[in-house]
Amino acid sequence: MKETEFVVVGEFRNRTGTEMRLYLEMLGEEILMSPGHCIELMARRTADLLPLTIDYVGDGLQIHPNKAYDPDWHVRFMGKLIRAGYPTILSEHE
């Protein structure tokens, strides 16, 4: 995978004192962010990706692409490009 195949769709920071989750729809990937973590959320460039819909949920955010079924979510964390999975625990990549 080449980083140039992806576009940054948002930057997310956990400025709380508790863990925060990003639920990435449609296929159920999940990013677990500890306090102080900051990521760039990336996805494969497609015509149906944007705009995103972002909803607040009890322990984080639920993020939906516009019409793209599987935007091949990735995160850039601490300089590393990481494919999103279920779950992706960022503290394991520090």
C-alpha positions, 0 to 999 in steps of 0.5 A: 500500500502506498500512502499516496493512494489515500487522502486524509479525511480528518484529524482526531485528538483525544483530549479527555481523561478516558479512552475514546473510540472511533467506529468506522462504518460500514464494515465495523473497523474500530480505533481505540484512542488513549488520552493524548493520542492524535491520529490522521484518519485516511481512506482510499480516494474514491468519488463516493467517499466525501462528505463524511457523516460524524455522530457522537456516541457514548464513548466516541464518534461514529464515522460514515463515508458518503456512499463508499462501501469500503473506503479502506480506512487507515490511520497515521499514528506516530508516523506509522500508517496502520490499516484499521481493523477490529479493534485497532488499539493505538497503544500497541503501536507506540 
